[in-house]
Amino acid sequence: MLKIPKLNPDSLTRVLAIDDEATFTKMVKLNLEATGDYSVQTLNESRRAIEVAREFKPHIILLDVVMPEADGGDVANNLRTRSATKDIPIIFVSAMVSKRESQSGFYESGGEHFLAKPVSTETLCYAIESVLS
């Protein structure tokens, strides 16, 4: 489904996708931006998350759970302790839970939001809009 991009880039939802797998972040960027509703910044090294989040000012962060430098939990804790980033919603993305286990691929556990990999564009958009609404 191809949509016409919005004329005003300021009206786009800014998404920061942090994952050590470059192929995953490229897929997220291409698919979300193709909807015309999102502007996506990608990051493949978790140690720069705070710096990039401060600069990009995302509306929401997609954060891998398992990464080599710092895991998603540590990154989320660091983001939540900084005044500039503490209120940005986070959706954890994980291949550790299957879609079958999570039903739709998007679920909440312990007050946190999770997406199971692999994730479709439709599920990704649904998850983002659900968390932001």
trRosetta pair geometry for C-beta under 8 A, 3 or more apart (Angstrom, degrees):
i j d omega theta_ij theta_ji phi_ij phi_ji
1 35 7.8 31 95 -115 97 74
2 34 6.9 -76 -120 174 67 95
3 34 7.6 112 34 143 84 58
3 35 5.4 28 29 -175 131 45
3 36 3.9 -117 103 16 109 128
3 37 7.3 19 87 -28 154 87
4 36 5.9 66 94 -110 29 159
5 36 4.1 -152 -101 -130 43 92
6 9 7.4 147 90 -85 98 32
6 11 5.2 -113 150 79 150 116
6 12 6.0 -178 49 -68 130 82
6 36 5.8 131 -19 165 70 92
6 37 7.0 80 -22 -101 118 42
8 11 4.4 71 89 -3 105 109
8 12 8.0 -165 104 -20 63 76
9 12 5.6 -34 -165 4 52 119
9 39 6.5 66 -169 -68 92 137
12 37 6.5 145 -138 166 74 32
12 38 5.8 116 -177 -143 101 13
12 39 4.3 92 115 -20 138 97
13 37 6.0 12 19 149 104 85
13 38 5.1 -39 69 -106 88 73
13 39 7.3 180 80 25 38 71
13 59 5.0 -84 -161 45 78 146
13 60 7.1 6 170 16 110 108
13 128 6.8 119 132 156 151 129
13 132 6.9 -65 -136 -82 134 173
14 38 7.6 137 -98 -161 18 70
14 39 5.1 -25 -104 71 67 100
14 40 7.8 159 -159 -87 49 32
14 41 7.2 14 -172 -1 94 103
14 56 6.3 176 173 157 130 95
14 57 6.5 50 89 97 160 66
14 58 4.5 -141 120 -128 98 55
14 59 5.0 124 53 -3 74 85
14 60 7.8 157 90 29 58 63
15 28 7.6 -125 123 155 133 113
15 32 6.0 -57 41 155 150 165
15 38 5.3 -3 1 -165 119 122
15 39 7.2 163 23 79 72 46
15 40 4.8 -21 71 -107 100 79
15 41 7.4 -179 90 29 51 64
15 58 6.0 64 -136 -152 13 119
15 59 7.1 -40 -71 53 54 87
15 60 5.6 -18 -114 72 74 90
15 61 7.6 146 -165 -102 59 27
15 62 6.4 25 179 -9 106 105
15 128 6.6 -46 -96 -123 126 140
16 40 7.7 156 -91 -158 23 60
16 41 5.1 -19 -110 69 72 99
16 42 7.9 157 -161 -95 53 24
16 43 6.7 9 -177 3 95 115
16 49 8.0 114 146 -150 135 78
16 52 6.5 140 -145 124 131 109
16 53 5.9 -88 -10 -97 176 77
16 56 5.7 127 -81 90 113 147
16 58 3.9 -110 -14 -45 100 155
16 60 7.6 -167 29 97 73 44
16 61 4.7 -22 69 -113 101 78
16 62 7.2 -170 92 28 50 67
17 24 7.8 -150 162 123 125 87
17 25 4.7 159 112 -132 120 86
17 28 4.5 141 -110 97 164 150
17 29 6.7 -129 29 -55 141 80
17 40 6.0 12 -5 -170 113 109
17 41 7.4 176 24 85 70 47
17 42 5.0 -23 69 -111 100 73
17 43 7.1 170 87 28 51 69
17 61 7.8 166 -84 -163 27 56
17 62 4.5 -6 -115 62 71 114
18 25 7.7 19 -110 -96 11 125
18 42 7.8 158 -82 -163 37 52
18 43 4.7 -16 -107 72 77 106
18 44 7.9 180 -154 -82 54 22
18 46 6.1 90 172 -104 121 70
18 49 5.5 20 -113 -106 155 106
18 52 8.0 149 -86 73 108 139
18 61 6.5 3 4 -174 111 103
18 62 6.9 173 27 88 63 60
18 63 5.0 5 61 -115 109 66
18 64 6.2 -120 109 12 70 85
18 67 7.9 -47 145 -61 94 157
18 72 7.9 144 97 -111 113 86
18 75 6.8 -157 121 160 154 161
19 24 4.8 -66 112 87 153 127
19 25 5.1 -178 50 -55 104 96
19 28 7.8 120 12 -3 135 141
19 42 7.9 -50 37 -159 86 95
19 43 8.0 119 23 80 46 61
19 44 6.7 -27 84 -114 53 64
19 62 7.5 -27 -38 117 107 98
19 63 7.8 169 -66 -156 70 28
19 64 3.9 111 -115 -42 74 125
19 67 7.2 -155 -150 -86 39 115
19 93 6.6 -43 -85 75 120 133
20 44 5.7 84 -138 -171 35 75
20 45 7.3 67 -109 -90 76 40
20 46 7.1 -43 -63 -28 92 97
20 64 6.3 -109 6 69 75 162
20 67 4.4 149 -30 -135 118 91
20 68 6.0 100 -114 10 161 90
20 69 7.7 158 -89 7 120 92
21 24 4.1 63 94 5 111 112
21 25 7.0 157 90 -9 62 83
21 44 7.5 -142 55 -132 16 102
21 64 7.4 134 16 -93 92 151
22 25 5.9 -58 -146 41 37 105
22 26 6.1 39 156 -21 70 107
22 42 7.8 91 -140 149 64 137
22 44 5.1 -10 -79 -96 79 147
23 26 5.8 -53 -145 37 30 112
23 27 6.4 33 155 -21 63 107
24 27 5.8 -56 -151 35 30 112
24 28 6.4 30 153 -19 65 106
24 64 7.7 92 95 -79 152 121
24 93 7.9 155 166 131 138 146
24 117 7.3 -35 -126 -128 133 133
25 28 5.5 -50 -146 36 35 114
25 29 6.2 37 155 -20 66 105
25 42 3.7 113 164 -150 124 126
25 43 7.3 -159 -130 43 156 32
25 44 6.1 -127 11 -73 150 88
26 29 5.7 -55 -148 37 30 111
26 30 6.2 26 158 -15 66 109
26 42 7.0 -2 -67 -80 46 172
27 30 6.0 -57 -142 40 27 108
27 31 6.0 16 164 -9 64 115
28 31 6.3 -65 -142 44 22 103
28 32 5.9 11 167 -9 64 116
28 40 6.3 -174 124 -163 89 152
28 42 7.1 137 69 -96 110 110
28 62 6.5 -148 -155 71 156 158
28 124 6.9 -171 -132 -148 86 155
29 32 6.4 -62 -137 42 19 101
29 33 5.9 8 169 -8 61 118
29 40 4.2 -164 -119 96 70 134
29 42 5.4 -67 -53 -43 127 120
30 33 6.4 -65 -140 43 18 103
30 34 6.2 26 159 -29 59 112
31 34 5.7 -53 -147 28 27 117
31 35 7.5 34 153 -27 57 95
31 121 4.2 -136 172 -97 125 116
31 124 7.1 84 109 54 127 150
32 35 6.0 -48 -167 16 39 113
32 37 7.5 -90 180 70 76 83
32 38 4.1 -45 157 71 105 148
32 40 5.1 102 75 -50 129 134
32 121 7.1 -171 -70 -142 53 94
32 124 6.7 -98 -78 124 99 132
32 125 7.2 161 -118 -78 80 85
33 36 7.8 60 173 -66 44 27
33 38 5.8 -102 -81 83 48 87
33 39 7.0 56 -104 -113 95 35
33 40 5.6 -107 -49 14 99 108
34 121 7.8 -45 63 -138 114 151
35 38 6.2 50 58 11 111 97
35 121 7.2 170 -55 174 115 122
35 125 6.5 127 -85 -94 167 135
37 125 7.5 75 66 -134 141 114
38 128 7.7 4 -91 140 131 169
41 52 6.6 -176 135 174 133 113
41 56 4.6 -99 12 -122 162 152
41 58 6.9 -124 37 -74 113 111
43 46 7.6 112 127 -88 112 34
43 48 6.1 -145 -159 82 127 105
43 49 6.5 147 112 -95 156 62
43 52 5.1 177 -79 50 141 173
45 48 5.3 56 91 11 100 107
45 69 6.2 52 -165 -2 74 155
46 49 5.5 -9 -167 -35 55 115
46 64 7.8 -106 -77 59 115 103
46 67 4.7 122 -32 107 135 152
46 69 4.8 -177 51 70 100 111
46 70 4.5 -143 113 55 130 89
46 71 7.7 7 -168 -69 174 5
46 72 7.7 -120 -122 -82 137 48
46 74 7.8 77 150 81 136 103
46 75 5.0 -100 -169 -76 110 132
47 69 4.9 -90 -35 153 99 144
47 70 6.0 119 -75 0 67 118
48 51 5.0 -60 -168 49 73 116
48 52 5.4 67 135 -21 94 108
49 52 6.2 -65 -144 42 25 104
49 53 5.9 23 161 -19 65 113
49 61 7.9 63 -164 -152 110 143
49 63 7.8 42 -132 -117 140 111
49 70 8.0 -105 1 72 127 128
49 75 4.9 71 17 -157 168 113
49 78 7.1 108 78 84 120 124
49 79 6.4 -73 132 -66 119 108
50 53 5.8 -57 -141 39 27 111
50 54 6.3 30 158 -21 63 106
50 78 5.9 -89 -59 136 120 113
50 79 6.3 -164 -93 -92 79 67
50 82 6.0 112 -143 -15 117 161
50 85 6.3 -125 -134 -4 73 158
51 54 6.0 -57 -153 33 25 110
51 55 6.6 15 155 -11 62 110
52 55 5.8 -60 -147 41 33 107
52 56 5.7 12 164 -4 71 117
53 56 6.3 -61 -127 49 25 98
53 57 7.5 88 171 -80 54 26
53 58 6.2 -69 -135 17 75 103
53 61 6.7 -20 -107 -83 119 130
53 79 6.3 36 41 -125 174 111
53 84 7.5 138 115 117 96 101
53 85 4.8 53 125 -110 135 128
53 88 6.6 -138 -166 22 123 167
54 57 7.4 7 -180 -65 24 68
54 82 7.8 -74 -73 142 106 145
54 84 5.1 36 -113 126 90 146
54 85 6.6 -75 -68 -53 70 108
58 61 5.7 110 89 -69 145 72
58 88 6.0 72 81 -150 87 134
59 88 7.4 165 167 -140 17 88
59 89 7.8 -3 146 36 62 97
59 132 6.3 28 148 -114 117 129
60 88 6.7 167 -110 -180 26 85
60 89 5.0 -25 -119 73 85 96
60 90 7.5 163 -168 -89 69 26
60 91 6.7 25 172 -4 114 102
60 128 5.7 162 74 -143 162 89
60 131 6.2 106 -124 94 135 128
60 132 6.0 -85 -55 -67 129 107
61 79 7.2 -81 16 -151 166 170
61 88 5.6 66 -14 137 107 119
61 89 7.2 -176 27 95 73 48
61 90 4.8 -22 71 -110 103 74
61 91 7.3 -179 91 27 53 64
62 90 8.0 149 -95 -160 18 60
62 91 5.4 -22 -111 70 64 99
62 93 5.4 37 177 -31 93 126
62 115 7.4 -23 -143 27 103 138
62 124 7.8 -5 -99 -149 145 103
63 72 4.6 128 140 -142 105 107
63 75 6.0 -167 -156 91 131 130
63 76 6.2 143 107 -65 168 96
63 90 5.4 -11 8 -165 129 108
63 91 7.0 154 23 77 76 45
63 92 5.5 -44 77 -108 90 55
63 93 6.5 165 75 14 33 85
64 67 5.3 102 94 -54 120 104
64 72 5.5 -151 97 -67 44 116
64 92 7.7 51 -174 -163 9 67
64 93 5.4 -45 -94 71 50 97
64 94 7.4 121 -159 -83 55 54
65 71 6.4 3 166 -175 52 97
65 72 4.2 -76 -117 20 35 137
65 73 7.3 36 -150 -29 74 80
65 92 5.3 58 -71 -178 93 112
65 93 6.9 -148 -17 76 81 44
65 94 4.2 16 3 -92 134 103
65 96 6.4 -71 74 8 147 124
66 71 6.1 -23 -115 -128 38 99
66 72 7.2 -39 -28 -6 27 102
66 94 7.2 87 -2 -129 91 85
66 95 7.8 -72 33 39 120 92
66 96 7.0 111 -21 -42 124 118
67 70 6.5 4 84 69 111 44
67 71 5.8 160 40 -111 75 41
67 72 6.6 108 2 -46 106 70
67 75 7.7 32 40 -26 137 134
70 74 4.4 -111 179 88 101 130
70 75 5.4 125 112 -56 114 85
70 78 7.8 10 154 -5 153 139
71 74 5.3 95 58 11 69 101
71 75 7.2 -134 104 -3 35 92
72 75 5.5 -56 -143 39 34 112
72 76 6.0 36 158 -21 69 106
72 92 5.4 107 147 -131 150 100
72 93 7.9 -179 -98 42 153 62
72 94 7.9 -107 16 -73 156 95
73 76 5.8 -54 -146 37 28 111
73 77 6.4 29 155 -19 63 106
74 77 5.7 -54 -148 35 31 112
74 78 6.4 30 154 -17 64 106
75 78 5.8 -57 -151 37 31 111
75 79 6.3 30 152 -19 66 107
76 79 5.7 -54 -146 37 32 111
76 80 6.1 25 157 -16 66 111
76 90 5.3 160 -120 122 109 176
76 92 7.5 -42 -57 -77 142 102
77 80 5.8 -61 -144 40 28 108
77 81 6.5 24 158 -20 63 109
78 81 6.1 -61 -149 33 30 107
78 82 7.0 22 157 -18 62 108
79 82 6.3 -67 -157 32 32 107
79 85 4.4 -94 -164 130 80 128
79 86 7.0 161 141 -89 64 40
79 88 6.7 -75 167 57 125 113
79 90 7.1 122 80 -66 148 132
80 85 7.4 -89 -67 109 27 88
80 86 5.1 74 -155 -133 45 73
81 86 6.9 149 -6 -91 5 105
82 85 4.7 35 78 36 111 98
82 86 6.0 -170 73 -45 49 84
83 86 6.0 -33 -123 1 24 119
85 88 5.3 -44 -166 11 66 121
89 113 7.4 27 173 21 106 136
89 131 4.9 162 150 156 150 119
89 132 6.7 -152 36 -80 148 63
90 112 7.5 -32 90 -148 99 92
90 113 7.2 169 99 49 55 97
91 113 4.5 -54 -116 104 75 114
91 114 7.0 156 -173 -101 73 16
91 115 5.7 45 156 -15 116 107
91 127 5.7 91 -136 151 157 121
91 128 7.2 -95 -12 -85 149 60
91 131 6.0 -127 -64 -38 108 160
92 112 6.0 22 1 160 122 121
92 113 6.8 158 20 89 73 56
92 114 4.9 -27 72 -106 96 73
92 115 7.2 -176 91 24 47 69
93 114 7.5 151 -90 -161 25 61
93 115 4.8 -18 -110 66 73 103
93 117 6.0 71 169 -53 92 100
93 119 7.0 -86 -140 -15 108 141
94 97 5.5 56 98 19 117 90
94 114 6.1 -27 19 -161 113 110
94 115 7.3 146 24 77 64 53
94 116 6.5 -41 76 -114 74 50
94 117 6.4 -139 104 2 24 96
95 116 7.4 88 -115 -169 32 65
95 117 4.1 -46 -80 62 77 119
95 118 7.9 26 -107 -48 94 50
97 101 5.2 -117 -170 80 83 129
97 102 5.3 76 142 -42 119 117
97 107 7.9 -92 130 41 150 129
97 114 6.7 43 44 147 144 139
97 116 4.9 -102 95 -102 85 105
98 101 4.7 98 57 6 79 99
98 102 7.0 -175 90 7 42 88
98 116 6.0 72 179 -169 14 143
99 102 6.0 -71 -139 54 32 94
99 103 7.5 -73 173 90 63 16
99 104 7.3 -72 -160 135 90 15
99 105 4.4 -19 -118 -79 95 87
99 116 5.0 -176 -71 90 58 141
100 103 7.9 30 -171 -76 22 26
101 116 7.4 146 60 -96 92 149
102 105 5.8 96 92 -101 120 19
102 106 7.2 142 147 32 125 14
102 107 4.5 -133 -160 -11 103 132
102 114 7.1 -122 -123 100 146 112
102 116 4.9 179 29 -32 143 131
103 107 6.9 108 39 -73 97 117
104 107 7.3 145 51 -56 87 82
104 123 6.6 170 153 -125 91 113
105 115 6.1 23 151 -159 84 70
105 116 4.6 -115 -145 46 67 99
105 119 5.8 147 165 -117 132 80
105 120 7.4 107 66 17 169 86
105 123 4.7 -3 83 -162 131 156
106 113 7.4 -6 -170 -173 87 96
106 114 7.3 167 -150 88 44 53
106 115 5.5 -13 -99 -102 72 74
106 116 7.8 -122 -58 10 35 79
106 123 5.7 -176 -32 -175 111 97
106 126 6.4 -147 1 98 161 107
106 127 4.3 -155 -121 -88 136 105
106 130 7.2 116 151 38 145 150
107 113 7.7 166 92 -152 34 56
107 114 5.5 -18 66 62 77 97
107 116 7.8 36 11 -27 104 100
108 111 7.2 3 179 -123 104 10
108 112 6.8 164 -155 81 66 37
108 113 5.5 -34 -100 -98 78 60
108 114 7.2 159 -98 16 26 81
109 112 6.1 -26 70 61 66 86
109 114 6.2 -1 19 -1 105 128
113 127 6.8 139 167 -169 126 102
113 131 5.5 -52 -44 -91 172 124
115 119 5.0 12 165 -91 120 145
115 123 6.9 133 -143 135 109 111
115 124 6.9 47 -139 -101 155 66
115 127 5.5 -15 -80 -103 115 172
116 119 6.7 144 80 -76 50 90
119 123 5.2 -124 -168 84 87 121
119 124 5.2 102 136 -62 121 93
119 127 7.9 -39 -164 1 138 143
120 123 4.6 92 56 9 84 101
120 124 6.8 -146 94 -6 43 88
121 124 5.5 -56 -146 38 32 115
121 125 6.2 31 157 -17 67 106
122 125 6.0 -55 -147 38 27 108
122 126 6.2 29 153 -19 63 108
123 126 5.5 -53 -145 38 32 114
123 127 6.1 34 155 -22 66 106
124 127 5.8 -55 -148 34 27 111
124 128 6.4 25 155 -17 63 107
125 128 5.8 -55 -146 37 31 110
125 129 6.2 23 160 -12 66 111
126 129 6.1 -63 -145 43 26 105
126 130 6.0 29 157 -23 64 112
127 130 5.7 -56 -144 35 26 113
127 131 6.4 20 161 -14 63 108
128 131 6.2 -62 -150 38 26 105
128 132 6.1 11 159 -8 64 116
129 132 5.9 -63 -138 46 28 104
129 133 5.9 29 163 -28 67 111
130 133 6.2 -57 -142 28 22 107
